Amino acid sequence: MKNIRTDMASEMREEYMKTYSKQHKGEPDGIKYEASERCGIKTTKISVFNEKGSEILGKPMGNYYSMHTGKLWLSDFDKFKCAANELVKILSSLCDTSAPVLVAGLGNRYITADAIGPLAANNVVVSRHIKEYERGIYESAGLGDVSSIVPGVIAQTGIEAAEQIKGAVKMVKPSTVILIDALACRELSSLAATVQVTDTGICPGSGVGNDRGELSEKTFGVKTVCIGIPTVIDTRTLVRDALESCGSMTEDEINSVISCAYKDTGSYVCPKDCDVAVEEMARLAGYAVNKAFHRSLSYEEMMYL
């Protein structure tokens, strides 16, 4: 497959199918694909169930949901609630929402495009302390057992995110760890307008060539679900798509142009309204976690908590 930088399993499949579908029918060995649409929100599910499928997509075996929300920051609250409800359904299918959960907001809160995780964590209603010290209030309010951590980045703390989350897991003993992080994509239409949910974990920083190691069930010893939202695109990917759309250059010529133009690791672009886009998508992730684990809370009530 072409050297295209993306964290999105749906985009990797789409690129592979451009060639595969010309000679074959159906899906490649090791991959199952499903699609649905509700309230104008298209959701796809890609299941990678053997080594062949893993090799094709360059992803670990597991489930990859992709939910295209569109630009929620330009939509009304009803569209936001529809998107949140769809995300709740996905989370409920991947983890036990009646058991304790630890939410980890990954990324650097001081860099807008990387602040999805910390901002989402700020929107999560934590309740473990209420369960510990105010049991009556906890039970009467119908809350779930939710705790949260924002580990920051190693340049801020000197400690890897994985080490901090491991320590929190040891103390909290959750049934599931939910990681929330920013991703890289290849399609402009996906920028801050798509949510990927997986049960395979994540490698923080891999989308921008700064892999900090795998965060997964293997790392933490408990089920690990990741909510990822793409906020950046590698400029080399944009240039490649533009050159391919012209249809007048061979693959070798395109690679040559890109190699000459980008001799370093390249650069990344984000939406011009990145600040409001990231804030709204982070709110979507946080509210969906709340609704999944605090069933009695309404989205309107979350706005005041």
N, C-alpha and C positions, 0 to 999 in steps of 0.2 A: 504494500500500500504506500501511496505517496507520503512524503515526510510532512504531514500537516499537524500542527500543534492544536490539540483540542482535548478537553477532559470529558466531553460529552459522548457517551456510548451511542446515542442515536445518530450523531454526526459521523462517527466512525463506521457504523453500519451503512448509512446512506452512501458514503463514499465507496465502500466495498461493493455495494449492490450495483453501482453504475456499470461495473465491468461484469460482475457475476451474472446479473439478470439477462445479459445479452446471450448467454449460452445455456442458462439453467432456469428452471422454474422453481418457485418456492424459495425457502430459506436455506442458507448453507448449513452443513452438518454442524451440530453443536449450538445452533442459535434458534430460538423461538421468538417470534415477533407478534405482538398484539397491539391494536389501536382502538381507541374509543373517543367519543366527544360528548361533553355535557356542558350546557350553559355557554357554548362557544369556546370552551377550553379543551383542546386536544391533548389526550394523554396516551403515551405509548409505553409498552412494557417489553423489554428485551431480556430474555432469560438465556444466560450462557451456561450450558450444562455439561460440557466436556472440554478437554484440552484443545481440540480443534477449534471450537468456537472462541475459546480464550485467546488462541493464537491469532485468529482472524481480526478480532477487535482490539487486541492488545490490552485486554482487561481480565481480571480474575473471574473465575466462575461465580455466578450469583445473579441477582435480579437488578435491573436498571430501569427505573421509571423516569420518563421525561414528560413534564407537564408544561405546555406552552400557554402562558397566561396573557401574553400581550403586555402592553405598557400600562400596568395597573396604576401608576402614578397619574395617568391621564384619564382613568376610568372612574366610575362612581363606586360607592361603598357596596352596592349590591354585587357588582362584578368581583370586588375584592372578597366578599364573603363566599361567593361561588368557588373562587380559586382556593380559598382557605379550606373549604369543605372537601374539595377534591384531594388536597394535600393531607387532610386528616384521614381520609379513607386509605390512602397509601401507607401512612404511618401505622395505622391500625392493623394493616395486613402484614406488616413487617415486624411488629413488636407487641408485647403484652402491655396494653395501656392501663391495666389495673395494678401493675407492679411498679416498684420504684424505678425512676429514671434519672440519669445524670446528663445534663445538656452542656456541651462544651462549645463555646463560641470562638472559633479559630480565626487568626488574622491580626492585622495591625490596625487598631482603631483610629490611628492618626493618618492613615492613607485611605482616602475615600473609597477607592475601588477594592480595597482589601478589608473594609470595615464591616462586611456583611455579618460575620460571625459575632463579633462583640456587640453590634447593634441589635442583632436578633436575640442574643442572650439578655439584653436589657429589657426586651419585651416579654420575656418568659416570667410567669408568675411562680416564684419559688415557694415551696410549702413544707419542706422537710423540717425546718425549725418549728413551724406551727404544730406539726404532728408530734414533735418531741416535747414541746413545752406548753402547748395549749390544745390538748387532745380533743376537748369538747368542741372548741371552735372549728377545729380541723374536720371532725366528723359531721357536724351540723352544716358546714359550708359545702360538703360534698367534693372536697379537693382530692387530688391525687398526690402521690409522694414524688415531688419534683425538686431537684437541686441543680445548681448551675455553677460553671467555672469558666473564667475567661483567662486562659494561660498567657495571652500576649505572644510575642515573638522572642526568639532567643536573644536578639540584639537588645531587647528591653530588660530581660530578666536573667540572662545567662543560663537559663534552664530550658531544656527542650519541652515542648508542649506535651509530648508523650509521657515524660517523667512526671509532670504535674498531674496529668489526668490519671495516670497509674496510681499515684498517691491518693487522689480523690476517690477512685474506685475502691481502693483498699479500705478507706474509712466509711464510705457511704454504702457500699455493697449494692449497687443498682442491678436491676435485671437487664437493663439496656443502657448503652451510652449512645446519645445522639450527637453527632458532630455537625456543626454548621460552618460552612466555609465558602469563600469565593472561588470560582473556577475560571478557566479560559475556554472560549468557544471559537468556532470558525465562521459562523453565520452572523451577519449583522442583525438579522431579525431575532436572534436568540439573546442578544445582549440585554441583561437585566430584565428579560421577558420570558425566561424559561427556568424551571426548577428541576434538577435531577436528584432523585432519591435512590440510594443503593443500600444493599446489605453487605457490601464487600469492604467497607472502610474507605480510606483515602490516604494519599501521600501529600501532605501540605506543601505548597510551593511548587509542585511538579508542573503545574500549568504554565509557570513563568520560568522554568528551568532552574528551580531552587528547591529540589527535592529534600525534605527533612525526614524522610523515613516513613514507613507504613504505620498508619493508625487503624487498627482493625480488631476483630475478635481475637485474633492470634496474639495481638499486643496486650490487650486488656483482660482477656479471659472471660469476657461477657459479650453478649450480642451487641454488635456495633452497626448503627445505621447512620448514613451520612446524607445531609441535605446540602446540596451544592447549587449555587446560583452564579452563572457566568457574568462577569463584569468587564472582562478584557478580551481583546483579540490580538494575536501576534500580527504585526504589520506584514511580515513575510507571507502569511496566509492570505491577507487581503490582496497583496500584489499578485500572488499566484492565481487567485480566483479571477482577478481582472484580466490577466494575460490569457488565461484559459478561455474566458468568455469571448475574446477576440477571435479565437479559432484559427489564427494564422501562424501559430508557433508550435513547434514540436515540444515534447516533454523535456528533451535535452536542452533546447534553447531556453525554455522557461527556467530550468534549474540553473543555467549559466547566468542569466540575468539576475536571478535572486542571489546567487553566490557573489556576484560582483557588487551588488547593491548593499548586501548585508554581510560584512566580513566578521562582525562580532555576533553576539547573541540576539541582536535585533532589539526592537522596541515594541511597546504595546499601546493600544488605544482603548479608550472607554467612552461611553456615551457623553455627549456634551452636557446633558442634565444628570450627570452621574450622582450628584449629591442627593437629589430627591428620589431618583430611581433606586439607589442603594437603600435609602431610608425606608421606602415603601416595601421593597422586597424583603428586607430584614424584618419588617413588621409582619409580613405575611408568614415567614418562617416561625417567628416567635408566637404569633397568635394561633397558628395551626398546632404547634406543640401544646399550647395551653388548652385548646379545645379537645385535643386527643386525650389528655390526661386529667383535665379539670372539666368534666362533662357538664357540670351545672353552670359554668360561666358562659355568658353571652359575649359576642365580639364587642358589643357596645360597652359592656361592663369592663372589658379589658382595657379600653381606652382611658379609663380613670384609675387603673391600678399601677 
